[in-house]
Structures are given as C-alpha cells and as structure tokens.
Amino acid sequence: MKAKIYNEHEKKLVVASLVQFLYYKKVLSFQESSALLKKIQCNKAEKMLDLIYENKAFREEILINRRYRKYWLDDTAWRIKMRREVVFLMEIACFAAAFFASKLGEESDIDLIYVNTNMSDTLSILTSIYSDVNCFNIDHSFDATVPENMLVPVILGFETNLEIMRKNEVPYLGVNLLYKVGEIKRKMSMVYSNYVKMVKGRKSGKCFLNDYETTIIKRFLDNKDLFSLEEWRKVCLNSVSSLRKDFEKTFGGLKLNVNISDQNLPSTLSTSISWFLGRKDLEETVEVITKVPIVQEDPSGGPQMYG
C-alpha cells in the first residue's frame, strides 16, 4: 500500500471550503474569512477544523455533526485526490483516443476499429469513475439560490450528510471502482500491442495488467471484513495510480504530436474531450478557495459573484 491517500494540501482545501460556506451564510465578514483562510495556509487543517467547531455561531450553521467532522475531512480529502488522479488519466486517454481516431481516418484496418471501440469504452468508464468519487454534485439549475462560483465548495460536500449515511457502503464503492479499473486495463492491454505496432516501437515491459484488482476483489469476496475504511481508500487510490502510470508510460509522449481539438474527430470523442476540459477547469478552480473569499459582499444585502 504505497499510495498516500491525501496530503495536507487536500485537507486544507476541505477546511477552506467550510470557511467559504460560512462566509456565504454571512456568519463571517469578508475580513474575518480572509484572515481565517490565511491561518489555514499556516496551520494544520485538523487544528483549524477543531477551531471552527469550537465556535458555537459557526457550528450552528454546519449540517455535519461534530462527531463526524474527522470522517468528513478525511473522506472529502480522499475524493479530491481521487478526482485529480482521474482527471489526469482522462487527459492522457483523450490524447490517445484522438491519436487512434486520426489514424482511423487514414486506413480502415479492422484492428484499428476495435482499438477505437476500446478507447471509447475506456473514456466512458473513466467518466463513470469520476462520477463515483464525486458524488457531491449539485445541479445549479436545481438550486438557483447558490451562486455559480459557490458550487465549487458546495461540491466538496460540506452541506450534506449523505456520505456519512453511506459510509458503510464504501466496500461496495471500492469493489465497483476496482472492477471498472480492471476493465479499463483489460481493454487497454488489447490496445497496447496495436499501438506498439503502429508507432513501430517496442513494448516497454508489462503494462495494463489487472492482477492487483482481481486479487483484491477475490480477497474481499472471501472475507468481507478484510479491509478497514482507511485501507479501502488506499486500495482504490493504488489501483487508479497504477493505471495512471501505465497510461503515462505508454501514451505520455502523444501530447506533443496530437491536436486534441481536431475538428475531424468523431462526435462521441469530441463530447468526451469537452467533458474532460470542463472537469480540468473545475479542478483548477478549486485551488482558489484557499486564497480568497469567492463571493463578494453586496451593499444591497445579497451575495454577489466576482471573477
């Protein structure tokens, strides 16, 4: 279990999102929230979370029970880490899919048609994995009272007890995620040999083996109490991280040679690429919440967006 589940940076993102929420609720002024965000940058996230919960005025606005704050902090930080891994994976997969789609325009080799089908399936499964680890989604059209740039901290989950209620389902989430990664590796192992032939290269060792996922699932089915919640998080992150390494090792060099926004790409691939670009923008936007309150005070009394 070598993967690090999350680091202090992810935890600080979560606590900063809580400050953003308190500012949006007008419990904190612009100056107070700015000062708290600066403190978060200089102190441990868990210490700052305890400080927030010690304040009765803050605590009354937070729908997550005090006894679950540690679980919420760890779980959300893990999801941020997983989302970033998947978005990075998606980027490389999109370049690889664009490469194969461009080759399909040049020749009608039956093997290449199967390769493109497998790449399409892979992108679809990656989208599904992102959705699995990002179950804090809130549809802006559903709750029009939330300013658009407040959706970022809301997506992080601080206004919901959903994951606390579902925490006993983590083994199901873990097995489901491992199965999906294993399926991607199975499909990509068939793509790999064709890619090597196409670029007239040599196979660079073993890639896209799903032995890890298969072994973990079998061990779980034999003993459902095998892993703790913390261990499940490590297992899931290990699986996604190993897939990322395989993609980077195989297709990392394609970025220099493929135009990802090529107008001749099939519509399904263009849709996947558009989805990816939107998620990439979201992940970059998340960083803003640690630096400055993202809703501006409005003299008329209502919250106002900026930026």
Secondary structure as GFF3:
##gff-version 3
##sequence-region A 1 307
A	DSSP	alpha_helix	8	24	.	.	.	ID=ss1
A	DSSP	alpha_helix	30	42	.	.	.	ID=ss2
A	DSSP	alpha_helix	45	54	.	.	.	ID=ss3
A	DSSP	alpha_helix	56	59	.	.	.	ID=ss4
A	DSSP	three_ten_helix	66	68	.	.	.	ID=ss5
A	DSSP	alpha_helix	69	106	.	.	.	ID=ss6
A	DSSP	alpha_helix	110	133	.	.	.	ID=ss7
A	DSSP	three_ten_helix	148	150	.	.	.	ID=ss8
A	DSSP	alpha_helix	151	155	.	.	.	ID=ss9
A	DSSP	alpha_helix	162	165	.	.	.	ID=ss10
A	DSSP	three_ten_helix	167	169	.	.	.	ID=ss11
A	DSSP	alpha_helix	170	198	.	.	.	ID=ss12
A	DSSP	alpha_helix	211	222	.	.	.	ID=ss13
A	DSSP	alpha_helix	229	251	.	.	.	ID=ss14
A	DSSP	three_ten_helix	252	256	.	.	.	ID=ss15
A	DSSP	alpha_helix	267	286	.	.	.	ID=ss16
A	DSSP	three_ten_helix	287	290	.	.	.	ID=ss17
A	DSSP	beta_strand	295	296	.	.	.	ID=ss18
A	DSSP	beta_strand	304	305	.	.	.	ID=ss19
###
